Amino acid sequence: MLGLFQRKDRLIVHGKAPYNAEPPLDRLRAAFLTDQADFYVRSHGDIPDLDADGYRLTVDGMVATPLDLSLADLKERFAPVTVTAVIQCAGNRRADMLAVAPVSGDPWAPGAIGNAEWTGVRLADVLRAAGIDADDERHVAFESHDRIADTDTRFGASIPLAKALAPETLLAFAMNGEPLAPEHGHPLRVVVPGFAGIRSPKWLARISVQDRPSDNPMQADDYKLFPPDVTAETADPAHGITIEAMPLNSAICEPARGAALKAGRHAIRGYAIASDRAVARVDVSTDGGRSWAQARIERDADAPHAWTFWEIERELTAGEHELAVRAWDSAGQTQPAAPDDTWNYKGYLSAAWHRVRVTVA
């Protein structure tokens, strides 16, 4: 595995403290499984330096038998599971909303996403070992070892119990067959396929079952979706939509925005993701959406939580072309045409057609 600084050198850095970075899109699209060194990093504070041998995980709250587990305990007591799944930031593609009007947060391109094989144990198995009472009204709260930047508060978030008990939700200690890198949660993280990355905390310290969502500011105040007329000054977290499941989305990874190409036939490639549904179709336009052609899609039928790759070859004549992509899911739903349609001051859930301008000579 590459060292931390080597991995950092491979990414486009949006912030150094906290460290936030994404890969170039051509490298993101190069492999169905995203290498750890090419997986985006979203941090809310410093990256903890944790010793796997001394690691402990607490499970408490509304359970019959609280647990105190080492990493070895997890591996010995529970069956190992591997799930192929996407994790993406709620701010993925925020740069498209920033082009409409100012937004808060890092200006992510479409690279705040990645697809990996996560190995660990099912969160459901751990909760059942603690004597969970499967009450649909309960929530599973996570507390991590990292502290939110400029505060003394540890990072925290929660998910509904039903999602915690879903077979795809893991406590993961490996990624693509390797131990987690420090920036990806070593030695243990949560993986909640289909939900925004904020719901998959890294550097996990504690799991608590409770009758309400977490009161951590990351859950209670942040990662809320607001209408376009709400501002940072007028936003009331109690009236925002808590971001959990991610929307249908797609992006062009090749050619790059602003590319200078020669006239002729060119491959256009990218990814699509539908989270809780399957991607059924991907359309590509070379004239800004006036006409469309259907792309070939590539997906793993055994990995419903993974992304879908798509590709099409089109003849590009001399001049400027606006390439665009839109995906359709198995319910026949598609993406909005413009980022203006879903603009919000935090730039969350940017999922309009992805557009890339290129010049052909």
C-alpha positions in Angstrom: 0.0 0.0 0.0 1.3 3.5 -0.8 2.3 5.7 2.1 0.0 8.5 3.2 2.0 11.3 1.5 2.2 9.3 -1.7 -1.5 8.8 -1.7 -2.1 12.5 -1.0 0.1 13.4 -4.0 -2.2 11.4 -6.3 -5.4 13.4 -5.4 -6.8 16.9 -6.1 -6.7 18.5 -2.7 -9.6 20.8 -1.6 -8.5 21.3 1.9 -5.4 20.4 4.0 -6.8 20.7 7.5 -9.2 19.0 7.5 -7.8 16.9 4.6 -10.4 16.7 1.8 -9.4 15.4 -1.7 -10.7 13.6 -4.8 -9.1 11.7 -7.7 -8.8 12.9 -11.3 -11.8 11.5 -13.1 -9.9 9.5 -15.7 -8.2 7.6 -12.9 -11.5 7.2 -11.1 -13.0 5.6 -14.2 -10.0 3.4 -14.9 -11.1 0.5 -12.6 -14.5 -0.9 -11.4 -13.0 -1.1 -7.9 -11.5 2.1 -6.7 -8.0 1.7 -5.3 -7.6 3.1 -1.8 -5.0 5.5 -3.1 -7.6 6.9 -5.6 -10.6 6.9 -3.2 -11.8 10.4 -2.2 -11.1 11.5 1.3 -13.7 13.5 3.4 -12.4 14.5 6.8 -14.1 16.7 9.4 -11.0 17.0 11.6 -7.6 15.5 12.1 -7.0 11.9 10.9 -6.5 9.8 14.1 -3.4 7.6 14.5 -5.0 4.4 16.1 -3.3 1.2 17.0 -5.2 -1.9 15.8 -3.8 -4.1 18.6 -5.1 -1.8 21.3 -8.4 -0.9 19.6 -11.7 -1.3 21.5 -15.3 -0.9 20.3 -18.1 -0.2 22.8 -21.7 -1.2 22.0 -24.3 0.1 24.5 -27.6 1.9 24.9 -30.9 0.1 24.5 -29.3 -3.4 24.4 -29.6 -6.3 26.8 -25.8 -7.0 27.0 -23.4 -4.1 26.4 -20.2 -5.2 24.6 -16.6 -4.2 24.7 -14.8 -5.7 21.7 -11.3 -5.7 20.3 -10.7 -6.0 16.6 -9.7 -9.6 17.2 -13.0 -10.2 19.0 -14.9 -8.9 16.0 -13.0 -11.2 13.6 -13.3 -14.3 15.8 -16.9 -13.9 17.0 -18.7 -12.9 13.8 -18.7 -14.2 10.3 -16.7 -12.2 7.8 -18.7 -10.6 5.0 -17.5 -8.8 1.8 -19.9 -6.3 0.1 -19.1 -4.3 -3.0 -20.5 -0.8 -2.6 -20.2 2.8 -3.4 -19.6 5.5 -0.8 -20.0 9.1 -1.9 -20.1 12.5 -0.3 -23.4 14.3 0.0 -21.5 17.2 -1.7 -20.3 15.2 -4.7 -20.6 17.4 -7.8 -21.1 20.6 -5.7 -19.0 22.5 -8.2 -22.0 22.4 -10.6 -24.2 24.2 -8.1 -21.4 26.6 -7.3 -21.5 27.6 -11.0 -25.1 28.7 -10.4 -24.6 30.7 -7.2 -22.3 30.7 -4.2 -22.6 27.6 -1.9 -20.8 26.5 1.2 -18.4 23.6 1.4 -15.6 22.2 -0.8 -16.1 22.5 -4.6 -16.2 18.8 -5.3 -16.2 17.8 -8.9 -17.7 14.3 -9.6 -14.8 12.6 -7.9 -16.2 12.5 -4.3 -17.3 9.0 -4.8 -15.7 5.5 -5.1 -16.6 1.9 -5.3 -14.8 -0.8 -3.3 -15.0 -4.3 -1.8 -15.5 -3.8 1.9 -14.8 -6.6 4.2 -15.9 -6.8 7.8 -18.8 -8.1 9.9 -22.5 -7.3 9.7 -23.6 -4.6 12.0 -26.8 -6.6 12.5 -24.8 -9.6 13.9 -23.0 -7.4 16.4 -26.3 -5.7 17.5 -28.0 -9.0 17.9 -25.1 -10.3 20.0 -25.8 -7.3 22.2 -29.4 -8.3 22.6 -31.0 -5.7 20.4 -34.8 -5.4 20.4 -35.8 -4.8 16.8 -38.0 -1.8 17.3 -38.5 0.1 14.0 -38.6 3.4 15.8 -35.0 3.1 17.2 -31.8 4.5 15.9 -28.2 3.4 15.9 -25.8 6.2 16.8 -22.0 6.1 16.1 -19.3 8.0 17.8 -15.8 8.2 16.3 -12.3 8.9 17.6 -11.8 12.0 15.4 -12.9 15.5 16.6 -14.8 18.0 14.5 -12.4 20.8 13.4 -12.1 23.7 15.9 -14.1 21.9 18.5 -13.7 19.4 21.4 -16.6 17.4 20.0 -16.1 13.9 18.6 -17.6 13.2 15.2 -21.0 11.4 15.4 -23.9 10.4 13.2 -26.8 7.9 13.2 -28.9 5.7 11.0 -32.4 4.2 11.5 -32.3 0.8 13.0 -33.9 -0.8 9.9 -30.8 0.3 7.8 -28.5 -0.8 10.6 -30.0 -4.3 10.4 -29.8 -4.5 6.6 -27.5 -7.3 5.5 -25.3 -4.9 3.4 -24.4 -2.6 6.4 -21.0 -3.5 7.7 -18.4 -2.7 10.3 -15.5 -2.9 7.9 -11.8 -3.4 8.6 -10.6 -4.0 5.0 -11.0 -2.4 1.6 -10.2 -4.3 -1.6 -8.5 -7.0 0.5 -6.2 -4.6 2.3 -6.4 -3.1 5.8 -8.0 0.3 5.9 -5.6 3.1 5.3 -5.5 5.8 8.0 -7.5 8.3 6.0 -10.2 5.7 5.2 -10.9 4.7 8.8 -8.2 2.4 10.2 -8.8 0.2 12.0 -12.6 0.1 11.8 -15.3 2.1 10.0 -19.0 1.8 9.3 -20.1 1.1 5.7 -23.8 2.0 4.9 -24.4 1.4 1.2 -26.8 3.7 -0.6 -26.5 6.4 2.2 -24.4 9.5 2.0 -20.9 9.0 3.2 -21.6 11.1 6.4 -23.5 8.0 7.6 -20.5 5.7 7.3 -18.3 7.1 10.1 -14.6 6.2 10.1 -12.4 5.5 13.2 -15.4 4.0 15.0 -15.3 4.1 18.8 -18.8 3.5 20.0 -22.2 2.2 18.9 -25.3 3.2 20.9 -28.9 2.1 20.3 -31.3 4.8 21.2 -34.9 6.0 20.7 -33.9 9.2 18.7 -31.3 10.2 16.1 -27.9 11.3 17.3 -27.7 14.8 18.8 -24.2 15.2 17.4 -24.0 18.4 15.4 -23.1 16.4 12.3 -26.5 14.7 12.6 -28.7 17.3 14.3 -27.5 20.5 12.5 -25.5 19.7 9.4 -26.2 17.6 6.3 -29.7 18.9 5.9 -31.3 19.7 2.6 -33.0 23.1 2.3 -35.1 24.8 -0.3 -33.4 27.4 -2.6 -34.9 30.4 -0.7 -33.2 29.4 2.6 -29.9 30.9 3.5 -27.2 30.2 6.1 -28.8 32.9 8.3 -32.4 31.7 8.0 -31.8 27.9 8.0 -33.5 26.0 10.8 -32.1 22.4 11.0 -35.4 21.2 12.4 -37.0 22.0 9.1 -34.3 20.6 6.9 -34.5 17.1 5.3 -31.9 14.8 6.9 -29.7 13.5 4.1 -29.6 9.7 4.1 -30.3 7.9 0.8 -28.4 9.4 -2.2 -30.1 10.3 -5.5 -29.8 8.9 -9.0 -26.7 10.4 -10.5 -24.2 10.1 -13.4 -21.0 11.8 -14.6 -18.7 12.0 -17.6 -15.2 11.0 -16.6 -13.6 11.1 -20.1 -13.0 13.3 -22.0 -12.1 15.9 -19.4 -13.8 19.3 -19.1 -12.1 21.7 -21.5 -10.3 19.0 -23.5 -8.9 19.8 -26.9 -9.7 16.9 -29.3 -9.1 16.1 -32.9 -12.1 15.6 -35.2 -13.2 12.0 -35.4 -14.6 9.2 -33.3 -14.2 9.5 -29.6 -15.1 7.3 -26.6 -17.1 9.0 -23.9 -17.0 7.2 -20.5 -18.4 7.7 -17.0 -20.3 6.2 -14.1 -23.9 6.1 -12.9 -25.3 5.3 -9.6 -28.9 4.7 -8.4 -28.2 3.7 -4.7 -31.4 1.9 -3.8 -32.5 1.0 -7.4 -30.7 -0.3 -10.5 -29.5 1.9 -13.3 -31.6 0.9 -16.2 -30.3 3.2 -19.0 -27.8 5.9 -19.6 -28.2 8.6 -22.4 -25.4 10.7 -23.8 -25.7 13.9 -25.8 -23.0 15.7 -27.8 -25.1 18.8 -28.5 -26.1 20.0 -25.0 -29.2 17.8 -24.7 -30.9 18.4 -28.0 -30.4 14.8 -29.1 -29.4 11.7 -27.3 -27.9 8.3 -27.9 -28.0 5.3 -25.5 -24.7 4.2 -23.9 -23.5 0.7 -23.3 -23.7 0.0 -19.5 -21.5 -2.4 -17.5 -22.6 -3.5 -14.1 -22.1 -6.5 -11.7 -25.4 -8.2 -11.2 -24.0 -9.7 -8.0 -23.2 -6.2 -6.6 -26.4 -4.2 -6.4 -24.8 -1.5 -4.2 -22.0 -0.9 -6.7 -21.9 1.7 -9.4 -22.6 1.2 -13.1 -20.0 2.0 -15.7 -21.1 3.3 -19.1 -19.4 4.1 -22.5 -20.3 5.3 -25.9 -18.4 6.2 -29.1 -19.5 9.3 -31.0 -18.3 11.2 -34.0 -17.2 14.7 -33.0 -16.9 17.3 -35.7 -14.8 20.5 -35.6 -16.1 23.1 -33.2 -17.3 23.3 -29.6 -19.4 20.5 -28.2 -21.3 20.3 -24.9 -21.4 16.7 -23.8 -24.1 15.7 -21.4 -25.2 12.6 -19.6 -28.4 11.5 -17.8 -29.2 8.2 -16.2 -32.5 6.4 -15.8 -33.3 4.0 -12.9 -35.5 0.9 -12.8 -38.5 3.0 -11.8 -38.2 5.1 -14.9 -37.0 8.2 -13.1 -34.2 10.4 -14.5 -32.1 13.4 -13.4 -33.1 17.0 -13.5 -31.7 18.9 -16.5 -30.0 21.8 -14.7 -28.3 22.4 -11.3 -30.6 25.4 -10.9 -33.5 23.0 -10.4 -32.1 21.7 -7.1 -29.8 24.4 -6.0 -29.4 24.8 -2.2 -27.0 27.0 -0.2 -25.0 24.0 1.0 -24.6 22.5 -2.5 -25.9 19.1 -1.4 -27.2 16.3 -3.7 -26.1 17.9 -6.9 -27.5 15.4 -9.5 -28.5 17.3 -12.6 -27.2 16.2 -16.1 -23.5 16.4 -16.0 -22.2 18.6 -18.8 -18.6 18.8 -20.2 -17.6 21.3 -22.8 -14.8 20.2 -25.2 -13.2 21.8 -28.3 -12.7 19.8 -31.5 -10.3 20.9 -34.2 
